Amino acid sequence: MTSNPGIASDRIQAALETGTSIFVGTIDVNMSPLCCRAIALRADERLETATVYVPISTSRDTLCNLATTRRIAVVVTKPIEHISVQLKGTSRTARLARDDEEAFVRSRLDWLAEALDRIGVPRRVTRSLAHWPAFAIEMDVDQIFEQTPGPRAGTRLR
Amino acid sequence: MTFPGKLSDLKRCFQGVVPSIITTSDGQGVPNVTFISQVHYVDDRHVALSCQFFNKTRRNLDENPLACVEVWEPVTLQAYRLHLRFLRSEKSGPLFDMMALRIDAIASHTGMSGVFRLIAADVFEVKSVDVVEGFLVELPADAGAEPVSIEGLRSEVRGLQFISDRVNRAPDLETLLLNVLEALEEYFQFSHTSVLLFEEASQRLVTLASRGYGESGVGAEVAVGHGVIGTVARERRVLRLTNFEADLHYARAIRREAEAQRGRDALQMEVPLPGLPDAQSVLAIPLAIGDRLIGVLSAEDRDPLRFGEWHEAYLEIVGNQIALGIDRMLNRPEDNVEQAEQNEPARPVPAFKPAPAGTKRRMLTFYKSDDAIFVDDEYLIRNVPARILWKVLRESRRTGRTEFSNRELRLDAWLGLPPVKANLESRLILLRQRLREKCPDIEITPSGRGRFSLRTCPEIELTER
């Protein structure tokens, strides 16, 4: 089942906006899944490729999984409206994030802190999340799914 | 690092304050990651997850039973990863009912009964728990132990003793309700509370007493089965909601999606919650004796972690005490009541404060078709309490009488009081409270058991339509 192009475009746009909460799912060779919070997502306009930034301190197992299976799912949510999309694809490479990417990662955490503050999570709490140094996971986005809770959740957007 | 404690040590993570996340995979090893609305602690080896839609997660579990759930401690924000193996789906039974209650209440409140519902409680074995090290750069400054439980344990016995004593000593229903709410604030620091009584004939709950609200809300009604309080009344089970606002955000997101697909008319209206507009925690306790519903005791707070598991268990006992006390007041045998009413000497009536000079004339209108009284075009009261007020006002206007008895009310067929369980006392309480708030120029004051005085300022006009 696929959605209409208008909704797909809106949802993809939402995923690229600031103030989103991001999680990465991976799997190991024994088919055991794993979650990990990411801090930032950078992508081209059509979301065909993306770079996901995960804190080094919490992502060791995620990186191990990607080294062996390469399978990755990323859910991007606007926490106030619960609008969500899920990107599925394969990782091309995972590298240490460069110094010139630090400002981008920090700014995304700040935006998330602003968004969560509006629903009662103090900014200082969000800013205490580990975020730097980070790994940058570069991925090909093969599929995009609607993830907003409700009857359309799971609809393929692309 | 493997978590060294027991799963029960992480119970606060399962309160739903911070949404949890789950990763599963299909049989081909393609991962799927999504939020889940409830992770329910079953025992030290098992958790249950709420399944609300036949979604990808559900299908994945049939292909690969392994899953990973990340939960967060709501005070310290420390993250934990639970490595799980799916065991079974329960679609009925105690676990299902317990998890469904919360979802049903939120669904009913947001007008989505039947759309947003629990399909199954999916039970998982917890294979291992990891502490996510390095998750936080630094702990929030106010992170610490849960103070509520400690305080609760200290005052447990004293609180029960105190409330029992107040319930037993109360001479009338109004005093009983006020005493109970006062005691809940004194012993549990519950600052926003209300008691709603069940009216069997209308199948509605009517707010009869409240504490800690700007305007009392006395007289506010909710139908059994509607909203959080109505759901608790229907199910006769305690409901504790933490991070209530977040639950509503989530449910409204689903509502928006459902509206987009099915149209706005396919859903019911959202039920306005009587009470705090920004409540983050809700604790609603059914007041029941056996299967017989007496009412609901509701407490709210702006702190999402205000009500703990301890409160839920302990206040169920307190609720039983209150239910028995209310029932005793409401169901005193009519013969005994009338006898006592006749034998008891008249009470001194507090002085009536007449309206200050220059106060405008008050116009009371009784609308027959709505069975309601309005004061200067503002709603005052309806149904039986409205008819009681209208009867005594007309009688006083006609004869000059200001003293009335409960007995004559019971005998007046126009009032429509049922022959048994008339709940006359609760109707008079409601009437007194509404007059105090909306029309203090009219007072109905107890002047002895089963008697009351009517006092009004002279400038009152009565109209019937």
Contacts between the chains, C-beta under 8 A, distances in Angstrom:
chain1	res1	chain2	res2	distance
A	23	B	21	5.1
A	23	B	33	5.3
A	23	B	70	7.8
A	24	B	33	6.9
A	25	B	23	3.7
A	25	B	25	7.9
A	25	B	31	3.9
A	25	B	32	6.5
A	25	B	33	3.2
A	25	B	68	8.0
A	26	B	23	7.5
A	26	B	31	5.8
A	27	B	23	7.8
A	27	B	25	4.7
A	27	B	29	5.3
A	27	B	30	8.0
A	27	B	31	4.9
A	31	B	25	6.2
A	31	B	29	6.0
A	31	B	64	5.3
A	31	B	66	6.0
A	32	B	66	5.0
A	32	B	68	7.3
A	32	B	83	6.9
A	33	B	23	3.9
A	33	B	24	5.6
A	33	B	25	5.1
A	33	B	31	5.6
A	33	B	64	8.0
A	33	B	66	6.1
A	33	B	67	5.9
A	33	B	68	4.7
A	34	B	23	6.1
A	34	B	68	5.0
A	34	B	81	7.3
A	35	B	21	5.1
A	35	B	22	7.2
A	35	B	23	4.6
A	35	B	33	6.3
A	35	B	68	5.2
A	35	B	69	7.2
A	35	B	70	4.2
A	35	B	81	6.5
A	36	B	70	7.8
A	37	B	70	7.4
A	37	B	79	7.3
A	37	B	135	7.7
A	55	B	134	7.0
A	56	B	134	7.9
A	57	B	133	6.9
A	57	B	134	2.7
A	57	B	135	7.3
A	58	B	79	7.6
A	58	B	132	5.4
A	58	B	133	7.4
A	58	B	134	5.6
A	58	B	135	5.4
A	69	B	29	6.2
A	71	B	25	7.6
A	71	B	29	5.7
A	71	B	30	5.8
A	71	B	31	5.6
A	72	B	31	6.9
A	73	B	23	7.3
A	73	B	30	7.4
A	73	B	31	4.3
A	73	B	32	5.6
A	73	B	33	4.8
A	74	B	33	7.4
A	75	B	21	7.7
A	75	B	33	4.8
A	75	B	34	6.1
A	75	B	35	7.6
A	77	B	35	7.1
A	80	B	249	6.9
A	81	B	249	7.9
A	81	B	253	6.2
A	82	B	249	6.4
A	82	B	250	5.8
A	82	B	253	3.5
A	83	B	253	7.3
A	84	B	34	7.9
A	84	B	35	7.6
A	86	B	32	7.2
A	86	B	33	6.9
A	86	B	34	7.2
A	88	B	30	6.4
A	88	B	31	7.7
A	88	B	32	7.8
A	119	B	245	7.2
A	119	B	246	6.6
A	119	B	249	6.8
A	120	B	245	7.0
A	120	B	280	7.2
A	120	B	304	7.3
A	122	B	140	7.6
A	124	B	140	6.6
A	124	B	141	7.8
A	125	B	77	6.1
A	125	B	140	5.1
A	127	B	137	7.9
A	128	B	77	7.0
A	128	B	136	5.0
A	128	B	137	5.2
A	128	B	138	5.4
A	128	B	139	7.1
A	128	B	140	6.0
A	129	B	77	7.8
A	129	B	135	7.1
A	129	B	136	6.4
A	129	B	137	7.1
A	130	B	134	5.4
A	130	B	135	5.7
A	130	B	136	6.2
A	130	B	137	5.5
A	131	B	137	7.5
A	145	B	56	7.8
A	147	B	34	6.2
A	148	B	253	6.2
A	148	B	257	5.7
A	149	B	35	7.5
A	149	B	53	7.7
A	149	B	250	6.3
A	149	B	253	5.5
A	149	B	254	4.9
A	149	B	257	7.1
A	150	B	53	7.9
A	150	B	253	6.7
A	150	B	254	4.2
A	150	B	255	7.8
A	150	B	256	7.3
A	150	B	257	2.8
A	150	B	258	5.6
A	150	B	261	7.7
A	151	B	53	7.4
A	151	B	115	7.9
A	151	B	257	6.1
A	151	B	258	5.7
A	151	B	261	5.3
A	151	B	262	7.8
A	152	B	257	5.5
A	152	B	260	7.6
A	152	B	261	6.3
A	153	B	53	6.1
A	153	B	55	5.8
A	153	B	257	7.6
A	154	B	53	7.9
A	154	B	55	5.3
A	154	B	56	5.1
